[in-house]
Amino acid sequence: MTIKEFWVAEGKKLNLKKHKPGWTGDYKTKEDAVADLQKNIERLAKLQDILYAQNHHALLIIIQALDAAGKDGLIKHVMTGLNPQGCQVFSFKAPSAEELDHDFLWRASKSLPERGRLGIFNRSYYEEVLVVRVHPNFLQNQPLPTKVKNDKKVWDKRFDDIRNFEKYLTRNGIHVLKFFLNVSKDEQKKRFLERIDTPEKNWKFSAQDIKERGFWEDYQKVYAEAMEATSTEKSPWYVIPADNKWFTRVAVSEIICQKLESLKLQYPELTDAQKAELAECKKMLESES
């Protein structure tokens, strides 16, 4: 799979209409993709083990999407083979009063993965340049200085803050991958109806989802502009076709695996003194009656 198909190039204009939500690449059948996903799950488990043992790097995976694009299922299926000790998942919903009393990056900052771990953000600080931008009253209701709320360049400044924040993370060994699950309006409608018609899925549906659907074009615009402004070589955005969940999952898993492999991870090497100590411990154990 050529992951460049999904990559948002730094400094280039992004036209989301050119990214087809139903595209499935070279896969002819769902079964082939599922088989590759299983291979990637095993591949990812091995890479995670080395990442955890080496304890030098961390990987932050950000997943953004409109409602019903498959974020939860993606996390469940791609991360199913990971050791829970080395993986952290945080879901960011509407900010609390405490969170609003801090800067917009604060709640994400305190949830960053430790070295040796994978951190997954189900939504993220990007909500502050997406949802808040589509609904300007959200910004006006935040306890910010009036000068900030009325600044016509507030979004450009926030993009700048995000770029600098992610640059800071990568300089400190926290690598960032960002995925936009690109679902079509027709597929979203189909999934909403399924949630309504299936009792076991009713809890997933909210009337607010329908209200937000009314802002579809606004969201397409702000997502494109946010990705254009913040996709860099070190912390790239990937636009992933999301109408076929089986393809979404194998594509994301491949990108994550390739990123971890690019870090040239290695198990820690022992010094001669440590090896001698191990040999001595082995002798002691073997001499026990």
C-alpha positions in Angstrom: 0.0 0.0 0.0 1.3 3.4 -0.9 0.5 5.7 2.0 1.4 8.8 0.0 -2.1 8.4 -1.4 -3.5 9.7 1.9 -0.7 12.2 2.9 -1.5 15.9 3.1 1.7 17.6 1.7 3.1 20.4 3.8 2.3 23.8 2.3 0.0 22.5 -0.4 -3.7 23.3 -1.0 -6.0 20.5 0.1 -9.2 19.8 -1.9 -11.1 17.2 0.1 -13.4 16.5 -2.9 -10.4 14.8 -4.6 -10.2 12.3 -1.7 -12.9 9.7 -2.4 -14.4 8.3 0.8 -15.2 5.0 -0.9 -11.7 4.4 -2.4 -10.2 1.0 -1.5 -7.0 1.1 -3.5 -5.8 -2.3 -4.9 -8.0 -4.4 -2.7 -10.4 -6.5 -4.6 -12.1 -8.0 -1.6 -12.7 -7.2 2.0 -11.2 -10.6 3.0 -7.8 -9.5 1.6 -7.8 -6.3 3.6 -8.8 -8.2 6.8 -5.9 -10.6 6.2 -3.5 -7.7 5.9 -4.9 -6.0 8.9 -4.2 -9.2 11.0 -0.6 -9.2 9.8 -0.3 -5.5 10.7 -1.8 -6.2 14.2 1.0 -8.8 14.8 3.6 -6.5 13.3 2.4 -3.6 15.5 2.5 -5.8 18.7 6.2 -6.6 18.0 7.0 -3.0 17.4 5.2 -1.9 20.5 7.2 -4.4 22.6 10.5 -2.9 21.3 9.2 0.7 21.7 8.3 -0.1 25.4 11.6 -1.8 26.1 13.8 0.9 24.5 11.8 3.7 26.3 13.2 6.5 24.1 10.3 7.4 21.9 6.5 7.8 22.1 3.9 7.9 19.4 0.8 10.1 19.6 -2.0 9.1 17.2 -4.7 11.7 16.7 -8.0 10.6 15.2 -10.4 13.2 13.9 -13.7 12.8 12.0 -17.3 13.8 11.7 -19.8 11.7 13.6 -20.2 8.0 12.6 -17.0 7.9 10.6 -15.7 4.9 12.6 -13.3 6.3 15.2 -14.2 3.9 18.0 -14.2 0.9 15.8 -10.9 1.8 14.3 -9.3 2.0 17.8 -10.8 -1.3 18.8 -9.8 -3.2 15.7 -6.3 -1.8 15.0 -5.1 -1.7 18.6 -6.6 -5.1 19.6 -3.2 -6.8 19.8 -1.4 -4.2 21.9 -0.2 -4.6 25.4 -2.5 -2.4 27.5 0.5 -1.4 29.7 2.0 0.4 26.8 -1.1 2.1 25.3 -3.2 5.0 26.5 -6.5 6.2 25.0 -8.1 9.5 25.7 -11.5 10.7 24.3 -12.0 14.4 24.2 -15.6 15.6 24.5 -16.9 19.1 25.3 -14.4 20.8 27.6 -15.2 21.0 31.3 -15.3 24.3 33.3 -11.8 23.4 34.7 -10.4 22.8 31.2 -11.9 26.1 29.9 -10.0 27.9 32.6 -6.7 26.8 31.0 -5.2 27.3 27.6 -6.7 25.2 24.8 -3.8 22.8 24.6 -3.7 22.1 28.4 -6.1 19.2 28.6 -4.2 17.4 25.7 -0.8 18.3 27.2 -1.5 16.4 30.4 -2.7 13.3 28.5 0.4 12.9 26.3 1.9 9.4 26.1 5.0 8.6 28.2 8.2 7.4 26.6 7.8 3.9 25.4 4.1 4.2 24.9 1.5 4.8 22.2 -1.1 7.5 23.0 -4.3 7.7 21.1 -6.5 10.8 21.1 -10.1 10.2 20.0 -10.7 13.8 18.9 -8.1 16.3 20.3 -7.0 19.9 20.7 -8.0 20.2 17.0 -11.6 20.5 18.1 -10.7 24.1 19.1 -10.1 25.0 15.4 -12.9 22.8 14.1 -16.1 22.7 16.2 -15.3 26.1 17.8 -14.8 27.6 14.4 -18.0 26.3 13.0 -19.8 27.5 16.1 -18.3 31.0 16.9 -20.5 31.4 20.0 -18.5 28.6 21.6 -15.4 30.9 21.5 -17.4 33.9 22.7 -18.7 31.9 25.7 -15.2 30.9 26.8 -13.5 32.8 29.6 -10.9 34.4 27.3 -9.8 38.0 27.1 -12.1 40.0 24.8 -9.1 40.9 22.6 -8.6 37.2 21.9 -12.2 36.5 21.2 -12.5 39.4 18.8 -9.2 38.8 17.0 -9.8 38.2 13.3 -6.6 36.2 13.1 -7.4 34.0 16.1 -7.6 30.8 14.0 -4.3 31.5 12.2 -2.7 32.1 15.6 -4.1 28.8 16.9 -2.7 27.0 13.8 0.6 28.5 14.6 0.4 27.4 18.3 -0.5 23.9 17.2 2.4 23.7 14.7 4.8 24.9 17.4 3.4 22.5 20.0 3.8 19.5 17.6 7.3 20.6 16.7 8.1 20.7 20.4 6.7 17.2 20.8 8.7 15.7 18.0 11.9 17.4 19.2 11.4 15.6 22.5 10.8 12.1 21.0 7.0 12.2 20.9 6.1 11.5 17.3 2.7 12.6 15.9 0.5 11.0 13.4 -2.9 12.6 12.5 -5.8 10.8 10.8 -8.9 12.4 9.3 -11.5 9.6 8.6 -13.2 10.9 5.5 -16.7 9.6 5.5 -19.3 10.6 2.9 -22.6 12.3 3.7 -24.5 9.4 2.3 -22.6 6.8 4.4 -23.0 8.9 7.5 -26.8 9.0 6.9 -26.8 5.2 6.5 -24.9 4.7 9.7 -27.1 7.1 11.6 -30.2 5.2 10.5 -28.6 1.9 11.5 -28.0 3.4 15.0 -31.6 4.4 15.2 -33.0 1.1 13.9 -30.7 -1.1 16.1 -31.7 -1.1 19.8 -28.1 -2.1 20.8 -26.8 1.0 19.0 -29.3 3.5 20.2 -27.0 4.8 22.8 -24.5 5.9 20.1 -27.0 8.3 18.6 -27.9 11.8 19.7 -30.2 14.4 18.2 -27.3 16.7 18.3 -25.7 14.5 15.6 -28.4 15.6 13.2 -28.0 19.2 14.0 -24.2 19.0 13.3 -24.9 17.2 10.0 -26.6 20.5 9.0 -23.1 22.1 9.1 -21.6 19.5 6.7 -20.1 22.0 4.2 -18.8 24.2 7.0 -17.0 21.2 8.5 -15.5 20.2 5.2 -14.1 23.7 4.8 -12.6 24.0 8.3 -11.1 20.5 8.2 -9.4 21.2 4.9 -8.0 24.5 6.2 -6.9 23.1 9.5 -5.1 20.2 7.8 -3.5 22.5 5.2 -2.2 24.7 8.0 -0.9 22.0 10.3 0.3 19.1 8.2 4.1 19.0 8.3 6.8 16.5 7.4 7.3 15.6 11.1 3.6 15.6 12.1 1.6 14.8 9.0 -2.1 14.6 8.4 -3.5 11.6 6.5 -7.0 11.7 4.8 -8.3 8.1 5.1 -11.3 6.9 3.1 -13.9 5.9 5.7 -16.9 4.6 3.8 -15.5 1.0 4.0 -14.4 0.4 7.6 -12.3 -2.6 6.6 -10.2 -0.4 4.4 -9.9 2.4 6.9 -8.5 0.0 9.5 -5.9 -1.6 7.2 -4.8 1.8 5.9 -4.3 3.3 9.3 -2.5 0.2 10.7 -0.1 0.3 7.8 0.8 3.9 8.3 1.4 3.3 12.1 3.6 0.3 11.4 5.6 2.2 8.8 6.1 5.1 11.2 7.3 2.9 14.0 9.6 1.0 11.7 11.2 4.3 10.5 12.3 4.9 14.1 14.8 2.0 13.9 13.7 0.8 17.3 16.0 -1.7 19.1 15.9 -3.6 22.3 18.3 -2.1 24.9 21.9 -3.4 24.6 23.6 -4.5 27.8 27.1 -3.3 28.8 29.8 -5.9 29.4 29.4 -5.3 33.1 25.7 -6.0 32.9 26.3 -9.2 30.9 28.8 -10.4 33.5 26.2 -9.7 36.2 23.6 -11.8 34.2 26.1 -14.7 33.9 26.7 -14.6 37.6 23.0 -14.6 38.4 22.5 -17.5 36.0 25.3 -19.5 37.9 23.6 -18.7 41.2 20.2 -19.9 40.0 21.6 -23.1 38.4 23.6 -24.0 41.6 20.4 -24.0 43.7 19.5 -27.4 45.0 
